[in-house]
Each structure stands twice: as structure tokens, then as C-alpha cells.
Amino acid sequence: MNGAAPGQYSGHNRISTQALTSLAKAAAAEALGIHAHDVRADWADDDGLLALSLVAPIRIPSLAAVLRDPGRVQALGGSIWERTVHARSDILTKVTELSGARLSRVDIRISGTHVTEGGRAQ
């Protein structure tokens, strides 16, 4: 026997940066209503924790749709600012829960918009 307790195995697990990046991009895409390939993710060390920086567009309703129905903004989750603040929390929670990585923060820079009319991106 190798000294490991019954049911435990020796060795170690590592999650590659590429896997963490794919997870972060998927979480951001879901939170911002866009495609994962539109998200850029970078990692930095923050006193032993991981700091995630994201650059991505965000899905918004068309201005014509908002003029017809001002409630569309709230139906989509609020202003761009409100949705980004909420997305930061969702992304941090999801990446932490699914990967086990300890994140110190998530920074999001909105790089543009994807205008939607109804349910389709234009």
C-alpha cells in the first residue's frame, strides 16, 4: 500500500489555463448573452489567487424596440452597467464552483454591443 487512506488516491490534479479560459469564456457568454468566441479572457496572479479580465460585447435590444417598449431594457436585465455588475458576480461564482479555482476578482470591459431584434442578433 502507498500510505493513502482507503478511497483516496495519490497524485495531483491540474486544470490547464486553456480549460479555465474556455470555462470563463462560456460563463461570460452566458451572462452577457453573446457567443463564447466573442469573449477574450486573460488571467493574472493576485496575491496567490486568480484575477480574471474579460473583454466582450454585450447583447442589447435595438433602439427601435426600446422606443416601442421601454420595458425591454428591464426585461433583458437592466442597463448595460447593471447587467455587467450582475454578470461579474455570476461569472466569479460559476468559474469558482465548476473549476475549484480561487478567484479574487473578475474585471469586465464591454467592447461593443450585439443588437437584437426579438431573439436574433443582427
C-alpha positions as YAML, in Angstrom:
chain: A
units: angstrom
residues:
- id: 1
  name: MET
  ca: [0.00, 0.00, 0.00]
- id: 2
  name: ASN
  ca: [1.24, 3.50, -0.70]
- id: 3
  name: GLY
  ca: [0.09, 5.07, 2.57]
- id: 4
  name: ALA
  ca: [-3.02, 6.71, 1.12]
- id: 5
  name: ALA
  ca: [-6.22, 6.33, 3.10]
- id: 6
  name: PRO
  ca: [-8.78, 3.87, 1.69]
- id: 7
  name: GLY
  ca: [-10.74, 5.54, -1.10]
- id: 8
  name: GLN
  ca: [-8.05, 8.18, -1.68]
- id: 9
  name: TYR
  ca: [-5.52, 8.10, -4.45]
- id: 10
  name: SER
  ca: [-2.10, 9.63, -4.57]
- id: 11
  name: GLY
  ca: [-1.16, 12.12, -7.24]
- id: 12
  name: HIS
  ca: [-2.41, 15.56, -8.13]
- id: 13
  name: ASN
  ca: [-4.85, 17.23, -10.47]
- id: 14
  name: ARG
  ca: [-4.29, 20.31, -12.55]
- id: 15
  name: ILE
  ca: [-6.69, 22.31, -14.66]
- id: 16
  name: SER
  ca: [-4.91, 23.84, -17.62]
- id: 17
  name: THR
  ca: [-5.06, 27.54, -18.35]
- id: 18
  name: GLN
  ca: [-6.77, 26.68, -21.62]
- id: 19
  name: ALA
  ca: [-9.52, 24.79, -19.80]
- id: 20
  name: LEU
  ca: [-10.01, 27.64, -17.30]
- id: 21
  name: THR
  ca: [-10.11, 30.13, -20.15]
- id: 22
  name: SER
  ca: [-12.73, 28.09, -22.02]
- id: 23
  name: LEU
  ca: [-14.83, 27.88, -18.86]
- id: 24
  name: ALA
  ca: [-14.51, 31.62, -18.21]
- id: 25
  name: LYS
  ca: [-15.46, 32.46, -21.81]
- id: 26
  name: ALA
  ca: [-18.51, 30.18, -21.64]
- id: 27
  name: ALA
  ca: [-19.63, 31.68, -18.33]
- id: 28
  name: ALA
  ca: [-19.18, 35.22, -19.67]
- id: 29
  name: ALA
  ca: [-21.02, 34.40, -22.90]
- id: 30
  name: GLU
  ca: [-23.98, 33.05, -20.94]
- id: 31
  name: ALA
  ca: [-24.05, 36.05, -18.59]
- id: 32
  name: LEU
  ca: [-23.75, 38.64, -21.38]
- id: 33
  name: GLY
  ca: [-25.99, 36.94, -23.96]
- id: 34
  name: ILE
  ca: [-23.29, 36.51, -26.60]
- id: 35
  name: HIS
  ca: [-21.17, 33.75, -28.16]
- id: 36
  name: ALA
  ca: [-18.11, 32.44, -26.29]
- id: 37
  name: HIS
  ca: [-15.88, 33.09, -29.33]
- id: 38
  name: ASP
  ca: [-16.62, 36.82, -28.89]
- id: 39
  name: VAL
  ca: [-15.05, 36.86, -25.40]
- id: 40
  name: ARG
  ca: [-11.37, 37.47, -24.68]
- id: 41
  name: ALA
  ca: [-10.17, 36.20, -21.29]
- id: 42
  name: ASP
  ca: [-6.83, 36.80, -19.55]
- id: 43
  name: TRP
  ca: [-5.57, 35.63, -16.18]
- id: 44
  name: ALA
  ca: [-3.24, 37.29, -13.69]
- id: 45
  name: ASP
  ca: [-1.86, 36.35, -10.29]
- id: 46
  name: ASP
  ca: [-3.41, 38.41, -7.49]
- id: 47
  name: ASP
  ca: [-1.50, 37.52, -4.30]
- id: 48
  name: GLY
  ca: [-1.92, 33.79, -4.90]
- id: 49
  name: LEU
  ca: [-5.46, 33.99, -6.25]
- id: 50
  name: LEU
  ca: [-6.53, 34.27, -9.87]
- id: 51
  name: ALA
  ca: [-7.76, 37.56, -11.29]
- id: 52
  name: LEU
  ca: [-9.85, 37.20, -14.44]
- id: 53
  name: SER
  ca: [-10.04, 40.00, -17.01]
- id: 54
  name: LEU
  ca: [-12.67, 39.76, -19.72]
- id: 55
  name: VAL
  ca: [-13.26, 41.84, -22.83]
- id: 56
  name: ALA
  ca: [-16.55, 41.21, -24.59]
- id: 57
  name: PRO
  ca: [-19.55, 42.79, -26.26]
- id: 58
  name: ILE
  ca: [-22.97, 42.63, -24.62]
- id: 59
  name: ARG
  ca: [-26.38, 41.86, -26.12]
- id: 60
  name: ILE
  ca: [-28.80, 44.80, -26.15]
- id: 61
  name: PRO
  ca: [-32.24, 45.40, -27.67]
- id: 62
  name: SER
  ca: [-32.44, 47.64, -30.71]
- id: 63
  name: LEU
  ca: [-33.18, 51.29, -30.04]
- id: 64
  name: ALA
  ca: [-36.35, 50.99, -32.13]
- id: 65
  name: ALA
  ca: [-37.52, 48.12, -29.91]
- id: 66
  name: VAL
  ca: [-36.82, 50.18, -26.77]
- id: 67
  name: LEU
  ca: [-38.75, 53.15, -28.19]
- id: 68
  name: ARG
  ca: [-41.73, 50.86, -28.89]
- id: 69
  name: ASP
  ca: [-41.47, 49.18, -25.48]
- id: 70
  name: PRO
  ca: [-39.22, 50.84, -22.84]
- id: 71
  name: GLY
  ca: [-39.75, 47.78, -20.62]
- id: 72
  name: ARG
  ca: [-37.43, 45.80, -22.92]
- id: 73
  name: VAL
  ca: [-34.40, 47.19, -21.06]
- id: 74
  name: GLN
  ca: [-35.58, 45.82, -17.71]
- id: 75
  name: ALA
  ca: [-36.82, 42.60, -19.33]
- id: 76
  name: LEU
  ca: [-33.27, 41.99, -20.58]
- id: 77
  name: GLY
  ca: [-31.85, 42.57, -17.09]
- id: 78
  name: GLY
  ca: [-31.45, 46.32, -16.83]
- id: 79
  name: SER
  ca: [-28.93, 48.79, -18.12]
- id: 80
  name: ILE
  ca: [-25.58, 47.73, -19.53]
- id: 81
  name: TRP
  ca: [-23.99, 48.81, -16.25]
- id: 82
  name: GLU
  ca: [-26.45, 46.81, -14.11]
- id: 83
  name: ARG
  ca: [-26.08, 43.72, -16.27]
- id: 84
  name: THR
  ca: [-22.29, 43.92, -16.20]
- id: 85
  name: VAL
  ca: [-22.23, 44.21, -12.40]
- id: 86
  name: HIS
  ca: [-24.54, 41.19, -12.14]
- id: 87
  name: ALA
  ca: [-22.52, 39.26, -14.75]
- id: 88
  name: ARG
  ca: [-19.31, 39.79, -12.75]
- id: 89
  name: SER
  ca: [-20.81, 38.04, -9.75]
- id: 90
  name: ASP
  ca: [-22.33, 35.24, -11.83]
- id: 91
  name: ILE
  ca: [-19.08, 34.59, -13.68]
- id: 92
  name: LEU
  ca: [-16.98, 34.54, -10.50]
- id: 93
  name: THR
  ca: [-19.41, 32.11, -8.83]
- id: 94
  name: LYS
  ca: [-19.73, 29.81, -11.85]
- id: 95
  name: VAL
  ca: [-15.99, 29.61, -12.59]
- id: 96
  name: THR
  ca: [-15.19, 29.01, -8.91]
- id: 97
  name: GLU
  ca: [-17.85, 26.32, -8.48]
- id: 98
  name: LEU
  ca: [-17.06, 24.44, -11.68]
- id: 99
  name: SER
  ca: [-13.27, 24.62, -11.56]
- id: 100
  name: GLY
  ca: [-12.46, 24.82, -7.87]
- id: 101
  name: ALA
  ca: [-10.09, 27.68, -8.69]
- id: 102
  name: ARG
  ca: [-9.95, 30.55, -6.23]
- id: 103
  name: LEU
  ca: [-10.65, 33.84, -7.98]
- id: 104
  name: SER
  ca: [-10.01, 37.17, -6.34]
- id: 105
  name: ARG
  ca: [-11.98, 39.19, -8.85]
- id: 106
  name: VAL
  ca: [-13.49, 39.41, -12.32]
- id: 107
  name: ASP
  ca: [-12.96, 42.58, -14.36]
- id: 108
  name: ILE
  ca: [-15.17, 43.12, -17.41]
- id: 109
  name: ARG
  ca: [-14.60, 45.63, -20.19]
- id: 110
  name: ILE
  ca: [-17.53, 45.93, -22.58]
- id: 111
  name: SER
  ca: [-16.06, 46.27, -26.07]
- id: 112
  name: GLY
  ca: [-19.25, 46.74, -28.06]
- id: 113
  name: THR
  ca: [-22.82, 45.58, -28.45]
- id: 114
  name: HIS
  ca: [-24.74, 42.90, -30.27]
- id: 115
  name: VAL
  ca: [-28.10, 44.41, -31.13]
- id: 116
  name: THR
  ca: [-31.03, 42.04, -31.03]
- id: 117
  name: GLU
  ca: [-34.44, 42.45, -32.58]
- id: 118
  name: GLY
  ca: [-36.71, 39.89, -31.00]
- id: 119
  name: GLY
  ca: [-34.47, 36.90, -30.21]
- id: 120
  name: ARG
  ca: [-31.95, 37.16, -33.05]
- id: 121
  name: ALA
  ca: [-28.64, 39.02, -33.15]
- id: 122
  name: GLN
  ca: [-28.25, 41.45, -36.04]
...
